Amino acid sequence: MELDNVHHEMFCHFVARGNAPHIAYMAIGNPYNKSTANMLASREIIANRIKELEPMYDQLFPRRRMYETESDA
């Protein structure tokens, strides 16, 4: 279900696409603040929305998760 707060919804889409929370936080117009971005991403309603969106982006961009895995190694 889409979030009422447009900025939070955009943040969720950016993270679901594979961006780090602090990158998504800046992409929606906020200054760099890694701790605030991580706190936002960990809020239950935000985390649930990200999990809801991830399958859509996995289907649209199937290779994106592979790149994340390779860079983590």
C-alpha positions as YAML, in Angstrom:
chain: A
units: angstrom
residues:
- id: 1
  name: MET
  ca: [0.00, 0.00, 0.00]
- id: 2
  name: GLU
  ca: [1.38, 3.37, -1.01]
- id: 3
  name: LEU
  ca: [2.44, 5.61, 1.87]
- id: 4
  name: ASP
  ca: [0.65, 8.90, 2.49]
- id: 5
  name: ASN
  ca: [3.94, 10.80, 2.82]
- id: 6
  name: VAL
  ca: [5.25, 11.28, -0.72]
- id: 7
  name: HIS
  ca: [8.85, 11.70, 0.44]
- id: 8
  name: HIS
  ca: [8.72, 8.47, 2.42]
- id: 9
  name: GLU
  ca: [7.21, 6.68, -0.57]
- id: 10
  name: MET
  ca: [9.99, 7.95, -2.83]
- id: 11
  name: PHE
  ca: [12.58, 6.92, -0.23]
- id: 12
  name: CYS
  ca: [11.14, 3.39, -0.22]
- id: 13
  name: HIS
  ca: [11.33, 3.16, -4.00]
- id: 14
  name: PHE
  ca: [14.96, 4.30, -4.05]
- id: 15
  name: VAL
  ca: [15.93, 1.74, -1.39]
- id: 16
  name: ALA
  ca: [13.89, -1.03, -3.03]
- id: 17
  name: ARG
  ca: [15.78, -0.34, -6.26]
- id: 18
  name: GLY
  ca: [18.99, -1.19, -4.45]
- id: 19
  name: ASN
  ca: [20.25, 2.18, -3.25]
- id: 20
  name: ALA
  ca: [21.73, 2.54, 0.22]
- id: 21
  name: PRO
  ca: [19.41, 4.36, 2.62]
- id: 22
  name: HIS
  ca: [21.68, 7.42, 2.87]
- id: 23
  name: ILE
  ca: [21.73, 7.72, -0.94]
- id: 24
  name: ALA
  ca: [17.94, 7.42, -1.06]
- id: 25
  name: TYR
  ca: [17.66, 10.00, 1.72]
- id: 26
  name: MET
  ca: [19.69, 12.51, -0.30]
- id: 27
  name: ALA
  ca: [17.80, 11.64, -3.50]
- id: 28
  name: ILE
  ca: [14.55, 12.84, -1.91]
- id: 29
  name: GLY
  ca: [16.12, 16.21, -1.16]
- id: 30
  name: ASN
  ca: [17.62, 15.83, 2.30]
- id: 31
  name: PRO
  ca: [21.21, 16.62, 3.31]
- id: 32
  name: TYR
  ca: [23.62, 13.75, 3.91]
- id: 33
  name: ASN
  ca: [22.84, 12.12, 7.24]
- id: 34
  name: LYS
  ca: [23.55, 8.41, 7.35]
- id: 35
  name: SER
  ca: [22.15, 7.82, 10.83]
- id: 36
  name: THR
  ca: [18.85, 9.57, 10.11]
- id: 37
  name: ALA
  ca: [18.52, 7.69, 6.82]
- id: 38
  name: ASN
  ca: [19.13, 4.36, 8.56]
- id: 39
  name: MET
  ca: [16.62, 5.26, 11.27]
- id: 40
  name: LEU
  ca: [14.03, 6.08, 8.61]
- id: 41
  name: ALA
  ca: [14.70, 2.81, 6.79]
- id: 42
  name: SER
  ca: [14.27, 0.85, 10.01]
- id: 43
  name: ARG
  ca: [10.85, 2.33, 10.84]
- id: 44
  name: GLU
  ca: [8.33, -0.51, 10.61]
- id: 45
  name: ILE
  ca: [6.03, 1.15, 8.06]
- id: 46
  name: ILE
  ca: [9.00, 2.11, 5.85]
- id: 47
  name: ALA
  ca: [10.72, -1.30, 6.10]
- id: 48
  name: ASN
  ca: [7.45, -3.05, 5.26]
- id: 49
  name: ARG
  ca: [6.90, -0.83, 2.22]
- id: 50
  name: ILE
  ca: [10.45, -1.50, 1.00]
- id: 51
  name: LYS
  ca: [9.86, -5.27, 1.33]
- id: 52
  name: GLU
  ca: [6.60, -4.85, -0.56]
- id: 53
  name: LEU
  ca: [8.33, -3.03, -3.45]
- id: 54
  name: GLU
  ca: [11.47, -5.19, -3.75]
- id: 55
  name: PRO
  ca: [9.85, -8.05, -5.73]
- id: 56
  name: MET
  ca: [8.62, -5.57, -8.33]
- id: 57
  name: TYR
  ca: [12.13, -4.18, -8.81]
- id: 58
  name: ASP
  ca: [13.65, -7.68, -8.75]
- id: 59
  name: GLN
  ca: [11.36, -8.56, -11.65]
- id: 60
  name: LEU
  ca: [12.02, -5.33, -13.56]
- id: 61
  name: PHE
  ca: [15.78, -5.41, -12.98]
- id: 62
  name: PRO
  ca: [16.72, -9.04, -12.25]
- id: 63
  name: ARG
  ca: [20.47, -8.43, -12.32]
- id: 64
  name: ARG
  ca: [20.48, -5.64, -9.72]
- id: 65
  name: ARG
  ca: [20.63, -8.05, -6.75]
- id: 66
  name: MET
  ca: [23.48, -9.93, -8.38]
- id: 67
  name: TYR
  ca: [25.60, -6.77, -8.42]
- id: 68
  name: GLU
  ca: [24.88, -6.11, -4.75]
- id: 69
  name: THR
  ca: [25.96, -9.66, -3.88]
- id: 70
  name: GLU
  ca: [29.16, -9.40, -5.91]
- id: 71
  name: SER
  ca: [30.16, -6.12, -4.28]
- id: 72
  name: ASP
  ca: [29.52, -7.53, -0.79]
- id: 73
  name: ALA
  ca: [31.98, -10.37, -1.35]
...
